């Protein structure tokens, strides 16, 4: 037969006042004569000894209640602190939910707002078309994907220009741009056959390409933290002490690749 589980500890009643404010009774006063005589007779001790024992017993009981009072105060503080934490957490959760709802409503309203092209006042139109990386490279940037630095070098620009104006391959594919079906040259969605891997670039190619690469990722609204990290990486690379060593730039090119 399994032993019975131990009984749960008795719940102590709450103390209503601080035992530390209580004063020990004067058991030597006439008010306590009957109590002292009865206790002296039951213990078979002198009345003066009975008074001492009654005082000691009162102090022991008072000390126990002082300890219980301190524990009760601490428990009350813990309960209040936990309730405050729960209240603040509920407030924060409600505020966050309201902010998320407001942001969702703002985005939805922004989607429905008619679009109009922007322009800079008093700015004259350019008299030349700037070189641009290939559509393949820009698509990689837009998707936050890795793409070789070569695409952002002068050689990469020239290659993109030639591919775009080539008549040898005039095939098109269908794509979706802002919920509108459109045609784009297949060559613009393919990696170049002339690509040079990052570790095989010259230092000059890497230095020029990284500037255009940083421009494009910033234009593509990369998160500031990511943009700054990449910017700091290239800054540290170009100012690294290894550049003064033999084959130092080659080693750094392999490192950045």
Sine and cosine of phi, psi and omega as CSV:
sin_phi,cos_phi,sin_psi,cos_psi,sin_omega,cos_omega
0.00,0.00,0.78,-0.62,-0.03,-1.00
-0.93,0.38,0.63,-0.78,0.03,-1.00
-0.93,0.37,0.52,-0.85,0.01,-1.00
-0.94,0.35,0.64,-0.77,0.03,-1.00
-0.91,0.42,0.50,-0.86,0.00,-1.00
-0.90,0.44,0.54,-0.84,0.00,-1.00
-0.93,0.38,0.61,-0.80,0.03,-1.00
-0.89,0.45,0.51,-0.86,0.00,-1.00
-0.89,0.46,0.59,-0.81,-0.01,-1.00
-0.91,0.40,0.63,-0.78,0.01,-1.00
-0.98,0.19,0.87,-0.50,-0.01,-1.00
-0.97,0.25,0.71,-0.71,0.04,-1.00
-0.92,0.39,0.49,-0.87,0.01,-1.00
-0.94,0.35,0.64,-0.77,0.11,-0.99
-0.99,0.15,0.68,-0.73,-0.07,-1.00
-0.99,-0.12,-0.20,0.98,0.00,-1.00
-0.55,-0.84,0.28,-0.96,-0.04,-1.00
-0.98,0.19,0.90,-0.43,0.02,-1.00
-0.89,0.46,-0.36,0.93,0.01,-1.00
-0.92,0.39,-0.26,0.96,0.02,-1.00
-1.00,0.00,-0.11,0.99,-0.03,-1.00
-0.98,0.19,0.48,-0.88,0.01,-1.00
-0.90,-0.43,0.70,-0.71,-0.01,-1.00
-0.89,0.46,0.72,-0.69,0.03,-1.00
-0.88,0.47,0.46,-0.89,0.08,-1.00
-1.00,-0.01,1.00,0.00,-0.07,-1.00
-0.93,0.36,-0.14,0.99,0.03,-1.00
-1.00,0.04,-0.12,0.99,-0.01,-1.00
-0.98,0.21,0.39,-0.92,-0.01,-1.00
-0.84,0.54,-0.41,0.91,-0.03,-1.00
-0.87,0.50,-0.47,0.88,-0.07,-1.00
-0.95,-0.32,0.26,0.97,-0.05,-1.00
-0.85,0.53,-0.72,0.69,-0.03,-1.00
-0.89,0.45,-0.65,0.76,0.01,-1.00
-0.90,0.43,-0.69,0.72,-0.03,-1.00
-0.91,0.41,-0.68,0.73,0.00,-1.00
-0.89,0.45,-0.69,0.73,0.00,-1.00
-0.90,0.44,-0.69,0.73,-0.01,-1.00
-0.93,0.38,-0.62,0.79,0.02,-1.00
-0.90,0.43,-0.66,0.75,0.00,-1.00
-0.93,0.37,-0.66,0.75,-0.04,-1.00
-0.93,0.36,-0.50,0.87,-0.03,-1.00
-0.99,-0.13,-0.11,0.99,0.00,-1.00
0.85,0.52,0.74,0.67,0.01,-1.00
-0.75,-0.66,0.27,-0.96,0.02,-1.00
-0.93,0.37,0.41,-0.91,-0.04,-1.00
-0.89,0.46,-0.60,0.80,0.01,-1.00
-0.90,0.44,-0.60,0.80,0.05,-1.00
-0.93,0.36,-0.59,0.80,0.04,-1.00
-0.89,0.46,-0.65,0.76,0.03,-1.00
-0.88,0.47,-0.70,0.71,0.00,-1.00
-0.87,0.49,-0.68,0.74,-0.02,-1.00
-0.93,0.38,-0.59,0.81,0.04,-1.00
-0.91,0.42,-0.64,0.77,0.04,-1.00
-0.90,0.44,-0.71,0.71,0.00,-1.00
-0.88,0.47,-0.66,0.75,-0.01,-1.00
-0.90,0.43,-0.65,0.76,0.01,-1.00
-0.90,0.44,-0.67,0.74,-0.01,-1.00
-0.90,0.43,-0.65,0.76,0.03,-1.00
-0.88,0.47,-0.71,0.70,-0.01,-1.00
-0.92,0.40,-0.61,0.79,0.01,-1.00
-0.92,0.38,-0.64,0.77,0.03,-1.00
-0.89,0.45,-0.64,0.77,0.01,-1.00
-0.90,0.44,-0.64,0.77,0.01,-1.00
-0.95,0.30,-0.51,0.86,0.10,-0.99
-0.88,0.47,-0.68,0.73,0.02,-1.00
-0.90,0.43,-0.68,0.74,0.03,-1.00
-0.89,0.45,-0.60,0.80,0.03,-1.00
-0.90,0.44,-0.68,0.73,0.02,-1.00
-0.89,0.45,-0.68,0.73,0.03,-1.00
-0.90,0.43,-0.62,0.79,0.01,-1.00
-0.91,0.42,-0.67,0.74,0.03,-1.00
-0.89,0.45,-0.67,0.74,0.00,-1.00
-0.91,0.42,-0.65,0.76,0.03,-1.00
-0.89,0.46,-0.64,0.77,0.04,-1.00
-0.89,0.45,-0.67,0.74,0.02,-1.00
-0.90,0.43,-0.65,0.76,0.01,-1.00
-0.89,0.46,-0.66,0.75,0.00,-1.00
-0.91,0.42,-0.67,0.74,0.01,-1.00
-0.90,0.43,-0.65,0.76,0.00,-1.00
-0.91,0.42,-0.68,0.74,0.01,-1.00
-0.90,0.43,-0.63,0.78,0.02,-1.00
-0.91,0.41,-0.61,0.79,0.01,-1.00
-0.92,0.39,-0.67,0.74,0.04,-1.00
-0.88,0.48,-0.70,0.72,0.01,-1.00
-0.90,0.44,-0.63,0.78,0.01,-1.00
-0.91,0.42,-0.70,0.71,0.01,-1.00
-0.91,0.42,-0.63,0.78,0.02,-1.00
-0.90,0.44,-0.65,0.76,0.02,-1.00
-0.91,0.41,-0.65,0.76,0.05,-1.00
-0.88,0.48,-0.71,0.70,-0.01,-1.00
-0.89,0.45,-0.67,0.74,0.01,-1.00
-0.89,0.45,-0.64,0.77,0.02,-1.00
-0.91,0.41,-0.68,0.73,0.02,-1.00
-0.89,0.45,-0.66,0.75,0.02,-1.00
-0.90,0.44,-0.67,0.74,0.02,-1.00
-0.89,0.46,-0.64,0.77,0.02,-1.00
-0.91,0.40,-0.64,0.77,0.03,-1.00
-0.91,0.42,-0.68,0.73,0.01,-1.00
-0.90,0.44,-0.65,0.76,0.03,-1.00
-0.91,0.43,-0.69,0.73,0.01,-1.00
-0.90,0.44,-0.63,0.77,0.01,-1.00
-0.92,0.39,-0.64,0.76,0.04,-1.00
-0.90,0.44,-0.65,0.76,0.03,-1.00
-0.91,0.41,-0.62,0.78,0.02,-1.00
-0.90,0.43,-0.68,0.73,0.01,-1.00
-0.91,0.42,-0.64,0.77,0.01,-1.00
-0.91,0.42,-0.66,0.75,0.04,-1.00
-0.92,0.40,-0.57,0.82,0.01,-1.00
-0.91,0.41,-0.60,0.80,0.03,-1.00
-0.90,0.44,-0.60,0.80,-0.07,-1.00
-0.99,0.14,-0.22,0.98,-0.04,-1.00
-0.95,0.31,0.72,-0.69,0.04,-1.00
-0.87,0.49,0.65,-0.76,-0.02,-1.00
-1.00,-0.01,0.63,-0.78,0.08,-1.00
-0.67,-0.74,0.67,-0.75,-0.03,-1.00
-0.91,0.41,0.58,-0.82,0.01,-1.00
-0.99,-0.15,0.36,-0.93,0.04,-1.00
-0.43,-0.90,0.33,-0.94,0.03,-1.00
-0.98,-0.18,0.83,-0.56,-0.03,-1.00
-0.91,0.42,0.57,-0.82,0.09,-1.00
0.88,0.47,0.31,0.95,0.04,-1.00
-0.98,-0.18,0.80,-0.60,0.00,-1.00
-0.98,0.22,0.51,-0.86,0.03,-1.00
-0.91,0.41,0.49,-0.87,0.01,-1.00
-0.92,0.38,0.50,-0.87,0.03,-1.00
-0.99,-0.15,0.13,0.99,0.10,-0.99
-0.45,-0.89,0.35,-0.94,0.01,-1.00
-0.99,-0.13,0.85,-0.53,-0.01,-1.00
-0.93,0.37,0.53,-0.85,0.07,-1.00
-0.91,0.42,0.60,-0.80,-0.04,-1.00
-0.77,-0.64,0.58,-0.82,0.12,-0.99
-0.90,0.44,0.23,-0.97,-0.03,-1.00
-0.91,0.41,0.40,-0.92,0.05,-1.00
-0.88,0.48,-0.53,0.85,0.04,-1.00
-0.87,0.49,-0.74,0.67,-0.02,-1.00
-0.91,0.40,-0.66,0.75,-0.01,-1.00
-0.92,0.39,-0.55,0.84,0.05,-1.00
-0.92,0.40,-0.63,0.77,0.07,-1.00
-0.88,0.48,-0.68,0.73,0.02,-1.00
-0.89,0.45,-0.69,0.72,-0.03,-1.00
-0.88,0.47,-0.55,0.83,-0.01,-1.00
-1.00,0.00,0.12,0.99,-0.01,-1.00
0.87,0.50,0.61,0.79,-0.01,-1.00
-0.96,-0.29,0.35,-0.94,0.03,-1.00
-0.93,0.38,0.64,-0.76,0.09,-1.00
-0.54,-0.84,0.61,-0.80,-0.08,-1.00
-0.91,0.42,0.58,-0.82,0.00,-1.00
-0.90,0.44,-0.44,0.90,-0.05,-1.00
-0.81,0.59,-0.57,0.82,-0.03,-1.00
-0.87,0.49,-0.36,0.93,-0.06,-1.00
-0.97,-0.24,0.11,0.99,0.07,-1.00
-1.00,0.02,0.17,-0.98,0.03,-1.00
-0.86,0.50,-0.64,0.77,0.02,-1.00
-0.90,0.44,-0.62,0.79,0.04,-1.00
-0.92,0.39,-0.64,0.77,0.05,-1.00
-0.88,0.47,-0.72,0.69,-0.01,-1.00
-0.88,0.48,-0.66,0.76,0.00,-1.00
-0.90,0.44,-0.66,0.75,0.01,-1.00
-0.91,0.42,-0.64,0.76,0.00,-1.00
-0.89,0.45,-0.71,0.70,-0.01,-1.00
-0.91,0.43,-0.65,0.76,0.00,-1.00
-0.91,0.42,-0.61,0.79,-0.03,-1.00
-0.93,0.36,-0.55,0.83,-0.06,-1.00
-0.98,-0.21,0.17,0.99,0.01,-1.00
-0.96,0.28,0.64,-0.76,0.06,-1.00
-0.98,-0.18,-0.03,1.00,-0.04,-1.00
-0.96,0.27,-0.49,0.87,-0.03,-1.00
-0.77,-0.64,0.98,-0.18,-0.06,-1.00
-0.93,-0.37,0.42,0.91,0.02,-1.00
-0.97,0.23,0.51,-0.86,-0.01,-1.00
-0.80,-0.60,0.41,-0.91,0.11,-0.99
-0.83,-0.56,0.32,-0.95,-0.01,-1.00
-1.00,-0.07,0.69,-0.72,0.04,-1.00
-0.66,-0.75,0.22,-0.98,0.01,-1.00
-0.92,-0.40,0.82,-0.58,0.02,-1.00
-0.82,-0.57,0.94,-0.34,-0.01,-1.00
0.79,0.62,0.79,0.61,0.06,-1.00
0.91,0.42,0.33,0.94,0.05,-1.00
-0.84,-0.55,0.75,-0.67,0.04,-1.00
-0.96,0.27,0.70,-0.72,-0.03,-1.00
-0.57,-0.82,0.32,-0.95,0.06,-1.00
-0.98,-0.21,0.61,-0.79,0.10,-1.00
-0.63,-0.78,0.52,-0.86,0.02,-1.00
-0.87,0.49,0.68,-0.73,0.02,-1.00
-0.87,0.49,-0.55,0.83,-0.01,-1.00
-0.86,0.52,-0.47,0.88,-0.04,-1.00
-0.96,0.28,-0.24,0.97,0.00,-1.00
-0.96,-0.29,0.17,0.98,-0.01,-1.00
-0.92,-0.39,0.50,-0.86,0.13,-0.99
-0.93,0.37,0.55,-0.84,-0.01,-1.00
-0.94,0.33,0.58,-0.82,0.07,-1.00
-0.96,0.27,-0.28,0.96,-0.09,-1.00
-0.98,-0.18,0.24,0.97,-0.10,-1.00
-0.87,0.49,0.58,-0.81,0.09,-1.00
-0.91,-0.41,0.82,-0.58,-0.02,-1.00
-0.89,0.45,0.41,-0.91,-0.08,-1.00
-0.84,0.55,-0.65,0.76,-0.05,-1.00
-0.95,0.32,-0.24,0.97,-0.03,-1.00
-0.98,-0.18,0.03,1.00,0.05,-1.00
-0.94,0.33,0.42,-0.91,0.19,-0.98
-0.98,0.19,0.29,-0.96,0.01,-1.00
-0.88,0.48,-0.63,0.78,0.00,-1.00
-0.90,0.43,-0.66,0.75,0.03,-1.00
-0.88,0.47,-0.71,0.70,0.00,-1.00
-0.88,0.47,-0.69,0.73,-0.05,-1.00
-0.90,0.43,-0.66,0.75,0.01,-1.00
-0.96,0.28,-0.62,0.78,-0.06,-1.00
-0.93,0.37,-0.62,0.79,-0.06,-1.00
-0.91,0.42,-0.53,0.85,0.03,-1.00
-0.90,0.43,-0.70,0.71,0.03,-1.00
-0.93,0.37,-0.60,0.80,0.02,-1.00
-0.88,0.47,-0.71,0.71,0.03,-1.00
-0.88,0.47,-0.63,0.78,0.04,-1.00
-0.88,0.47,-0.69,0.72,-0.07,-1.00
-0.94,0.33,-0.65,0.76,-0.02,-1.00
-0.94,0.34,-0.51,0.86,0.07,-1.00
-0.95,0.32,-0.64,0.77,0.04,-1.00
-0.90,0.43,-0.51,0.86,0.00,-1.00
-0.99,0.11,0.16,0.99,0.06,-1.00
0.88,0.48,0.69,0.72,0.15,-0.99
-0.90,0.43,0.49,-0.87,0.03,-1.00
-0.83,0.55,0.66,-0.75,-0.03,-1.00
-0.80,0.60,-0.60,0.80,-0.02,-1.00
-0.89,0.45,-0.68,0.74,0.00,-1.00
-0.93,0.36,-0.68,0.73,0.00,-1.00
-0.88,0.48,-0.72,0.70,-0.03,-1.00
-0.90,0.43,-0.62,0.78,0.01,-1.00
-0.89,0.46,-0.70,0.71,0.01,-1.00
-0.92,0.40,-0.66,0.75,0.04,-1.00
-0.86,0.51,-0.72,0.70,0.00,-1.00
-0.91,0.41,-0.56,0.83,0.02,-1.00
-0.89,0.46,-0.75,0.66,-0.01,-1.00
-0.93,0.37,-0.55,0.83,0.05,-1.00
-0.89,0.45,-0.71,0.71,0.02,-1.00
-0.90,0.43,-0.59,0.81,-0.01,-1.00
-0.90,0.44,-0.73,0.68,-0.06,-1.00
-0.95,0.32,-0.33,0.94,-0.01,-1.00
-0.95,-0.32,0.26,0.97,-0.04,-1.00
-0.96,0.29,0.59,-0.81,-0.03,-1.00
-0.92,0.40,-0.35,0.94,0.01,-1.00
-0.89,0.46,-0.37,0.93,-0.03,-1.00
-0.89,0.45,-0.36,0.93,0.01,-1.00
-1.00,0.08,-0.10,0.99,-0.04,-1.00
-1.00,-0.05,0.35,-0.94,0.12,-0.99
-0.89,0.46,0.74,-0.67,-0.02,-1.00
0.87,0.50,0.28,0.96,-0.01,-1.00
-0.91,0.43,-0.67,0.74,-0.02,-1.00
-0.92,0.39,-0.58,0.82,0.05,-1.00
-0.89,0.45,-0.69,0.73,0.02,-1.00
-0.89,0.46,-0.66,0.75,0.00,-1.00
-0.92,0.38,-0.57,0.82,0.06,-1.00
-0.89,0.45,-0.67,0.74,0.04,-1.00
-0.92,0.40,-0.60,0.80,0.01,-1.00
-0.90,0.43,-0.73,0.68,-0.03,-1.00
-0.93,0.36,-0.41,0.91,0.02,-1.00
-0.95,0.33,0.00,0.00,0.00,0.00
